Amino acid sequence: MAKAVSARSRTSKHPPEIDLLPVMNLFCCIIPFLLFSATFLEVVVIEMAATEGINSGGGGATANLMRSEEDRLQPKIIITEQEIFIGTASGSAHVGYAFETELNGEMVVSFPWDSLSMKLTEVHDLLTEAYPQIEFHKITVLTVEETRYDNIIVAIDLAGAVGFDQPGLQVAPSASVNSAMAGGGN
């Protein structure tokens, strides 16, 4: 004899629906927090002009420096271990001496940046008044190998603020920089 179908077997069994609302609420709270705590990197590019004139072999020979009037008048910021100068191929002027200062608990070498800014302004004004047909945008930072990166960047930024917005960089041994200073008509 066959048994009658019970009431339990007539209802179909469906798995319960998954409630995603709590998970979505969690993500809505976490995503803004992660975005606020994220660190975004800003890359700054300094376009440098091609430079020539200092031999890294220590000889300090100037090759084709007097090629044109503009090249002869192109100013240079010369940074040595103890001093900073500004000048052209025909001569240089002393800006200031290096001094030690504390930066983030560490003693570092720095220079009198206010004096450099004033001298850069004077040089730019003198050059533009004396040679109005030449637009002076190029400047070279001539430095020794031991110079701190921060000092080079500050010198480039100060030159750019004055109007020398096409910086060049020459890194040479101390002997080359000293012989370039002696050959430049100190």
N, C-alpha and C positions, 0 to 999 in steps of 0.2 A: 503494500500500500504506500502510496505516495503521500508525502507530508505536504501540508499547506505552506505556502510561502509566507515567511514572517514579515513584519513591517520594517524590520531593520534592513533587510536585504533590498527593499525597494528604493531606499535613498542611496543616491550615489555618493561616494566618498571623493571629495575634492580637497586637495591640499590647501591649507590656509594661505591667503595672499600675504606676500612679504610687504611689510610697511616700511617704505624707504624714507619717509618723512624725517625720522630722527637722524638718519645718515646725511640727508641733504642739509638739515639744520647744522649739523656738525661741520660740514664742508663750508657752509656759508660763514661760519664763525672762524674757521682756520685759514681760509684763503686770504682775507684781508690782513690778518695778522702776519702771514708769511710774506705778503707783498710789502708791508710796512717794515718788516725786519730784513728784507733783502738789501744787499749792497750792490749798487750799479756802478760799474767802472766807466770813468770818463777818460778817454784817451785824447791827449793833446799832442798835436804834431807841430813842430817848429820847422818851417821850411828854411833850409840853410843854403846860402849861396856857395858856389864853387870858389875855392880860394887857392892861391898859389903864393910862393915867395919864401917859404921856410923849408929847408932841407932837414928831414928828421935824422939824418946821419950825423948831426952835430956840427956841420960846417957853417951853417947859417947863410949860405949863399942865397941871394935874391935873384930869382930867374924871371926875367921880363917884367919886373916891377914897374919900370918906367915906360911901359908899353904905350900908354896914352896919358893924357892930362888927368882924366878921371881916375885911372889907376894910381897915378902919382899922388893924387889928393885924397884917396880913399883912407878914411881914418881907421885906426886900430886901437883896441883896448888891450893893453899888455898887462897880464897878470903873472907876477912871479911869486916865489914863496913868501917874500916879505913886503912887496910893494905893488902898487898898481899905477899904470901910466896910461896916457892917451896921446895919440900923435898920428902923424902921417909918415910917408917915406922920407920926408925932408927933416923930420925932427919929432921929438916927443916931450911931453910935459908931465911932471910928477903930479899924481893925484893924491896919494896918501899911503900910509904904512899899514900893514896888516896888524890885526890885534886879535887876541883870543876872547871869545865870549862863550857863555854857557847856553847850550841848546839841548833841551830835553835831558838835562842832567849830565851832559857831556861837553867838554871844552872843545870848541872848534875854532878854526881860523876864519875871520871875516875881514871886511874892508870898509872904509868910510863911503857908503853908498850915496849919501847926500852930496858929498864932494864930487863923486863921479857923475852924478846927475847934473850938477851945475856945470861941470867942465864939458859934458856932452852937449848941453844946450849952447854953451859958448862956441864950441867947435862947429856945431851945425849952423848957428847964426852967422859966424864968420865966413864959413865956406859958401853959404847961399848968397851972402852979400857980395863977396868977392868974385864969385863965379855964378851969376844968375842963369847962364845958359846950361849949366849942368844940374841935374836933379840928383841930390845926394841921398841914396837909399841904402847903399851897401856900407857895411862896417865889418871888420874882422876882429874876433876875439882871439888873441894869441896868448896861449897859456902853457904852463909846464904840466907835466904828467901828473903831479901830485895835487893839483888844484881840485878842491871839492866841487862836485857837480852843482850843488846849490849856488855857489859863488858864480859859476859860469852862467847859470840860468838868470840870476839876478842882474848880471851885467847885460845879458841879451835883452831882458825885459826893460831895463832902463834905457838902453839904446833905442828900442822900438818905440818907447813912449816919446822920445824926442823927435823921431822921424826917420831913424835908421832902421827901416823895417825889413831889410834883407841881410840878416847876419850871416857871417861865415865863421868857422871855427878852425883854428890851427892848434894842434897839440904837438909840442916839440920838447926835446930834452932841455934841461936848464942851460946847457952850453949854447944851444942854438938860439934860445931866447936872449941870453946875455949878449951874444955876438950880434944879433939883430938890433939890440938896443945900442950897442957901441957903433954899429954901422949906420944907424939911423940919425946920427947927429945929436945925441943926447944932449 
